Amino acid sequence: MLASRLLSILMLLQTRRRMTAPELAEEFEVSVRTIYRDIDQLSAAGIPVYADRGRSGGFQLLDGYRTKLTGMTQSEAEALFLAGLPGPAAELGLADLLATARLKLMAALPANVQPGAERIAARFHLDPAGWFRAVDQSTLLPEVARAVWNERYLEIFYRRSGKAHVRKLGPLGLVLKGGLWYLVAESGKALRTYRAGNILSAEVLDEPYSRPRDFDLAAHWAQSARAYEAGVYREQAQVRLSPRGWALLGLLGPHVVEAAARSAAPPDRRGWIRCTLPIESVSFGIRELMRLGEDVEVLGPKPLRTQLSRTLQLLAAQYAVTK
């Protein structure tokens, strides 16, 4: 554990250039005193690490010092090659850079580790897009990525609800979700999410953008995704589900499945289960619930049941067999 932490501290100082003792202590969930002892051990081992005092001080390595990848294990190397996403990298305009980086990484690996990394690259391919869904063809994605990387304000022409709007944004990061790219950005004082495929034009401005130091893209995305899914469902439907209908609930999404499990009553003699399902609206709820066919009965609310009845009557009339 100690050796692993010492190596991790060395790698962090090499990549982030300077870190304070409290920052390192928080990173490894140890005390500040433990970090000082670790730094002393690194120094005793000949690692040129030194400390700067003052408000902007911290630990850093001597300029020009770089460690090699000789300590990388077989599993770590394989994980790095498994993490390569050639498709998304190409969309960001980084395909050539990714290929070059993989070659350099392979060359830097110890000889006994290289075969395993090559097998991973040859046997696993990651396709982030869902079935029957087209990937957003956004030719502007490399421009957006450049603004994110270089920390420059971005001016976009954005399509939303059939209308286009000009927005000046502070780009915080790009997220790939189900084959679709999203830009997380600061608009005024609010954090917003923009689908890259709806960006009609993009211009990287010369004005620098000061990215909040404590912003965590992964944590923000996880929280906002949960809030979005919960906020979409503004109404509820009381239903009865057959055993087959209960098994088909996954068609309506994980949030619906979780809500059904929480509200489910014991099955009746036929195995039908009463529960409450979240829906976006009456019209959207009808479209979604009809996916379950005869395996669902809508009990309420009354407007939903009434509208569903009318829809089914229209369908029955449309498909009535004439003699």
VEXDREN-2710 file (C-alpha; in Angstrom, 1 decimal):
% VEXDREN-2710
k/r/px/py/pz
1/MET/0.0/0.0/0.0
2/LEU/2.8/2.4/0.9
3/ALA/4.8/1.6/-2.2
4/SER/1.7/2.1/-4.4
5/ARG/0.9/5.5/-2.7
6/LEU/4.5/6.7/-3.2
7/LEU/4.4/5.8/-6.9
8/SER/1.0/7.5/-7.2
9/ILE/2.3/10.7/-5.5
10/LEU/5.3/10.7/-7.9
11/MET/2.9/10.3/-10.9
12/LEU/0.6/13.1/-9.7
13/LEU/3.5/15.5/-9.2
14/GLN/4.7/14.6/-12.6
15/THR/1.4/15.3/-14.3
16/ARG/0.0/18.2/-12.2
17/ARG/3.4/19.8/-11.6
18/ARG/2.6/21.1/-8.1
19/MET/0.4/19.9/-5.3
20/THR/0.0/20.9/-1.6
21/ALA/0.1/18.5/1.3
22/PRO/-3.6/19.0/2.0
23/GLU/-4.4/18.2/-1.6
24/LEU/-2.4/15.1/-1.6
25/ALA/-3.9/14.0/1.7
26/GLU/-7.4/14.4/0.4
27/GLU/-6.5/12.5/-2.8
28/PHE/-5.2/9.5/-0.9
29/GLU/-7.5/9.9/2.2
30/VAL/-4.6/10.0/4.6
31/SER/-3.4/12.6/7.1
32/VAL/-1.2/15.6/6.1
33/ARG/1.5/14.2/8.4
34/THR/1.5/10.9/6.5
35/ILE/2.0/12.9/3.2
36/TYR/5.0/14.7/4.7
37/ARG/6.5/11.3/5.7
38/ASP/5.9/10.0/2.2
39/ILE/7.6/13.0/0.7
40/ASP/10.6/12.3/3.0
41/GLN/10.8/8.7/1.7
42/LEU/10.7/9.8/-1.9
43/SER/13.5/12.3/-1.2
44/ALA/15.5/9.5/0.6
45/ALA/15.0/7.3/-2.5
46/GLY/16.7/9.9/-4.7
47/ILE/13.6/11.5/-6.2
48/PRO/14.2/15.2/-6.7
49/VAL/11.1/16.5/-4.9
50/TYR/11.1/19.9/-3.1
51/ALA/8.7/22.2/-1.4
52/ASP/7.8/25.8/-2.0
53/ARG/6.5/27.7/0.9
54/GLY/3.8/30.4/0.8
55/ARG/0.2/30.7/-0.4
56/SER/0.9/29.3/-3.9
57/GLY/3.5/26.8/-2.6
58/GLY/3.4/23.0/-2.6
59/PHE/5.5/20.0/-3.6
60/GLN/6.9/19.7/-7.0
61/LEU/9.6/17.8/-8.9
62/LEU/12.8/19.3/-10.1
63/ASP/12.4/20.7/-13.6
64/GLY/13.1/18.2/-16.3
65/TYR/12.7/15.1/-14.1
66/ARG/10.5/12.4/-15.6
67/THR/10.0/8.9/-14.5
68/LYS/9.6/6.0/-16.9
69/LEU/6.8/3.4/-17.4
70/THR/8.9/0.5/-16.1
71/GLY/6.6/0.1/-13.1
72/MET/3.5/-0.5/-15.2
73/THR/1.9/-3.9/-14.7
74/GLN/0.4/-6.2/-17.3
75/SER/-3.2/-5.4/-16.1
76/GLU/-2.6/-1.6/-16.1
77/ALA/-1.2/-1.7/-19.7
78/GLU/-4.1/-3.8/-20.9
79/ALA/-6.6/-1.4/-19.2
80/LEU/-5.0/1.6/-21.0
81/PHE/-5.4/-0.1/-24.4
82/LEU/-9.0/-1.1/-23.6
83/ALA/-9.8/2.5/-22.8
84/GLY/-8.9/3.7/-26.3
85/LEU/-11.9/4.9/-28.2
86/PRO/-10.9/5.4/-31.9
87/GLY/-14.5/6.3/-32.9
88/PRO/-15.0/9.2/-30.5
89/ALA/-11.3/10.3/-30.9
90/ALA/-11.9/10.7/-34.6
91/GLU/-15.0/12.8/-33.9
92/LEU/-12.9/15.1/-31.8
93/GLY/-10.3/15.3/-34.5
94/LEU/-7.8/13.3/-32.5
95/ALA/-7.6/10.1/-34.4
96/ASP/-4.0/10.6/-35.6
97/LEU/-2.8/11.8/-32.2
98/LEU/-4.4/8.8/-30.5
99/ALA/-2.7/6.4/-33.0
100/THR/0.7/8.1/-32.3
101/ALA/0.2/8.0/-28.6
102/ARG/-0.6/4.3/-28.7
103/LEU/2.6/3.6/-30.6
104/LYS/4.6/5.7/-28.1
105/LEU/3.0/3.9/-25.2
106/MET/3.7/0.5/-26.7
107/ALA/7.3/1.5/-27.3
108/ALA/7.7/2.6/-23.7
109/LEU/6.3/-0.5/-22.2
110/PRO/8.5/-3.3/-20.9
111/ALA/9.0/-6.1/-23.4
112/ASN/7.1/-8.6/-21.3
113/VAL/4.0/-6.3/-21.1
114/GLN/3.7/-5.5/-24.8
115/PRO/2.1/-8.8/-26.0
116/GLY/-0.8/-8.5/-23.6
117/ALA/-1.5/-4.9/-24.6
118/GLU/-1.5/-5.9/-28.3
119/ARG/-4.0/-8.7/-27.6
120/ILE/-6.4/-6.3/-25.9
121/ALA/-6.2/-3.9/-28.8
122/ALA/-6.9/-6.7/-31.3
123/ARG/-9.7/-8.4/-29.4
124/PHE/-11.8/-5.7/-27.9
125/HIS/-13.6/-2.8/-29.6
126/LEU/-15.8/-0.3/-27.8
127/ASP/-18.8/1.0/-29.7
128/PRO/-20.5/3.7/-27.5
129/ALA/-23.6/4.2/-29.7
130/GLY/-26.9/2.4/-28.9
131/TRP/-28.6/0.0/-31.3
132/PHE/-30.7/1.5/-34.0
133/ARG/-29.4/5.0/-33.2
134/ALA/-27.3/7.2/-35.5
135/VAL/-24.3/9.0/-34.0
136/ASP/-24.5/12.8/-34.2
137/GLN/-22.6/13.9/-37.2
138/SER/-21.3/17.2/-35.7
139/THR/-18.5/18.6/-37.9
140/LEU/-18.1/21.3/-35.2
141/LEU/-17.0/19.0/-32.5
142/PRO/-13.3/19.5/-33.0
143/GLU/-13.8/23.3/-32.7
144/VAL/-15.8/22.8/-29.5
145/ALA/-13.1/20.5/-28.1
146/ARG/-10.5/23.1/-28.9
147/ALA/-12.3/25.7/-26.8
148/VAL/-12.6/23.2/-23.9
149/TRP/-8.9/22.2/-24.1
150/ASN/-7.5/25.7/-24.5
151/GLU/-9.9/27.3/-21.9
152/ARG/-11.3/29.9/-24.3
153/TYR/-14.9/31.3/-24.4
154/LEU/-17.0/29.8/-27.1
155/GLU/-19.7/31.5/-29.1
156/ILE/-22.3/29.1/-30.6
157/PHE/-25.5/29.3/-32.7
158/TYR/-27.7/26.7/-31.0
159/ARG/-30.9/25.1/-32.2
160/ARG/-33.5/24.4/-29.5
161/SER/-37.2/23.7/-29.9
162/GLY/-37.1/24.7/-33.5
163/LYS/-35.5/28.0/-32.8
164/ALA/-31.8/29.1/-33.0
165/HIS/-30.1/31.2/-30.3
166/VAL/-26.7/32.8/-29.9
167/ARG/-24.9/31.8/-26.8
168/LYS/-21.5/32.8/-25.3
169/LEU/-20.3/30.0/-23.1
170/GLY/-17.5/29.1/-20.8
171/PRO/-16.8/25.5/-21.9
172/LEU/-16.2/23.1/-19.0
173/GLY/-16.1/19.7/-20.7
174/LEU/-17.5/17.3/-23.3
175/VAL/-19.4/14.1/-22.4
176/LEU/-20.2/11.1/-24.6
177/LYS/-23.5/9.6/-23.7
178/GLY/-25.1/6.8/-25.7
179/GLY/-23.3/7.8/-28.9
180/LEU/-24.2/11.5/-28.5
181/TRP/-21.8/14.3/-27.5
182/TYR/-22.9/16.9/-25.0
183/LEU/-21.1/20.1/-24.0
184/VAL/-21.2/21.1/-20.4
185/ALA/-20.7/24.9/-20.1
186/GLU/-21.2/27.9/-18.0
187/SER/-23.8/30.3/-19.4
188/GLY/-23.9/33.4/-17.3
189/LYS/-23.9/32.1/-13.7
190/ALA/-25.6/28.8/-14.6
191/LEU/-24.3/25.5/-15.7
192/ARG/-26.0/24.2/-18.8
193/THR/-25.8/21.2/-21.1
194/TYR/-25.9/21.5/-24.9
195/ARG/-26.2/18.7/-27.4
196/ALA/-23.3/19.0/-29.8
197/GLY/-25.5/17.9/-32.8
198/ASN/-27.7/20.9/-32.3
199/ILE/-24.8/23.4/-32.5
200/LEU/-25.2/25.1/-35.9
201/SER/-22.0/27.2/-35.7
202/ALA/-19.1/27.6/-33.3
203/GLU/-16.4/30.1/-32.9
204/VAL/-13.5/29.9/-30.4
205/LEU/-13.0/33.4/-29.0
206/ASP/-9.7/34.9/-28.0
207/GLU/-11.0/35.7/-24.5
208/PRO/-9.6/33.3/-21.9
209/TYR/-12.1/31.4/-19.7
210/SER/-11.2/30.8/-16.1
211/ARG/-12.4/27.2/-15.4
212/PRO/-13.4/26.7/-11.7
213/ARG/-10.6/24.7/-10.0
214/ASP/-13.0/22.6/-8.0
215/PHE/-15.3/21.7/-10.9
216/ASP/-15.6/17.9/-11.3
217/LEU/-17.0/17.0/-14.7
218/ALA/-17.8/13.4/-13.9
219/ALA/-19.5/14.2/-10.6
220/HIS/-21.5/17.1/-12.2
221/TRP/-22.7/14.9/-15.0
222/ALA/-23.8/12.1/-12.7
223/GLN/-25.8/14.5/-10.6
224/SER/-27.3/16.4/-13.4
225/ALA/-28.2/13.2/-15.3
226/ARG/-30.1/11.9/-12.2
227/ALA/-31.9/15.3/-11.8
228/TYR/-32.8/15.3/-15.5
229/GLU/-34.3/11.8/-15.4
230/ALA/-36.3/12.6/-12.2
231/GLY/-37.4/16.0/-13.5
232/VAL/-38.7/14.7/-16.8
233/TYR/-41.5/12.6/-15.1
234/ARG/-44.0/15.2/-13.8
235/GLU/-47.1/12.9/-13.6
236/GLN/-48.0/9.4/-12.5
237/ALA/-50.0/6.5/-13.8
238/GLN/-51.7/3.9/-11.7
239/VAL/-51.6/0.6/-13.6
240/ARG/-52.0/-3.2/-13.4
241/LEU/-49.3/-5.3/-15.0
242/SER/-49.4/-8.9/-16.1
243/PRO/-46.3/-11.0/-15.3
244/ARG/-45.2/-10.5/-18.9
245/GLY/-45.9/-6.7/-18.6
246/TRP/-43.8/-6.6/-15.5
247/ALA/-41.0/-8.3/-17.3
248/LEU/-41.3/-5.8/-20.2
249/LEU/-41.1/-2.7/-18.0
250/GLY/-37.4/-2.3/-18.9
251/LEU/-38.6/-1.0/-22.3
252/LEU/-39.7/2.2/-20.4
253/GLY/-36.3/2.8/-18.8
254/PRO/-34.6/2.2/-15.4
255/HIS/-36.3/5.1/-13.6
256/VAL/-39.7/3.6/-14.4
257/VAL/-38.5/0.1/-13.3
258/GLU/-37.3/1.5/-10.0
259/ALA/-40.5/3.4/-9.3
260/ALA/-42.6/0.3/-10.1
261/ALA/-40.6/-1.8/-7.7
262/ARG/-41.0/0.8/-4.9
263/SER/-44.8/1.0/-5.3
264/ALA/-45.6/-2.6/-6.3
265/ALA/-48.4/-4.4/-4.4
266/PRO/-48.4/-8.2/-3.9
267/PRO/-49.5/-10.0/-7.1
268/ASP/-53.1/-11.1/-7.3
269/ARG/-54.2/-14.7/-8.1
270/ARG/-53.5/-14.2/-11.8
271/GLY/-50.0/-12.7/-11.0
272/TRP/-51.0/-9.2/-12.0
273/ILE/-49.3/-6.4/-10.0
274/ARG/-50.7/-3.0/-9.1
275/CYS/-48.1/-0.2/-9.1
276/THR/-47.5/3.5/-9.9
277/LEU/-45.4/4.5/-12.9
278/PRO/-43.9/7.9/-13.6
279/ILE/-44.8/9.5/-16.9
280/GLU/-43.9/12.8/-18.6
281/SER/-47.4/13.8/-19.6
282/VAL/-50.8/12.2/-20.6
283/SER/-49.9/12.1/-24.3
284/PHE/-46.4/10.8/-23.8
285/GLY/-47.6/8.3/-21.2
286/ILE/-50.1/6.9/-23.7
287/ARG/-47.3/6.3/-26.3
288/GLU/-45.1/4.7/-23.7
289/LEU/-47.7/2.5/-22.1
290/MET/-49.0/1.2/-25.4
291/ARG/-45.6/-0.4/-25.9
292/LEU/-46.7/-2.9/-23.3
293/GLY/-49.9/-3.8/-25.3
294/GLU/-52.5/-6.0/-23.6
295/ASP/-50.1/-6.6/-20.6
296/VAL/-51.0/-3.3/-19.0
297/GLU/-54.3/-1.9/-17.7
298/VAL/-54.4/1.8/-16.9
299/LEU/-56.4/2.5/-13.7
300/GLY/-55.8/6.2/-13.4
301/PRO/-55.7/9.1/-13.4
302/LYS/-59.0/9.5/-15.2
303/PRO/-57.7/11.8/-18.0
304/LEU/-55.0/9.3/-18.9
305/ARG/-57.5/6.3/-18.9
306/THR/-60.1/8.3/-20.9
307/GLN/-57.6/9.4/-23.5
308/LEU/-56.1/6.0/-23.8
309/SER/-59.6/4.5/-24.3
310/ARG/-60.2/7.0/-27.2
311/THR/-56.9/6.2/-28.8
312/LEU/-57.6/2.5/-28.7
313/GLN/-61.1/3.1/-30.1
314/LEU/-59.7/5.0/-33.0
315/LEU/-57.1/2.3/-33.7
316/ALA/-59.8/-0.4/-33.5
317/ALA/-61.9/1.5/-36.1
318/GLN/-58.9/2.1/-38.3
319/TYR/-58.0/-1.6/-38.4
320/ALA/-61.6/-2.9/-38.4
321/VAL/-62.1/-5.8/-40.8
322/THR/-64.8/-5.0/-43.3
323/LYS/-66.7/-7.8/-45.0
END
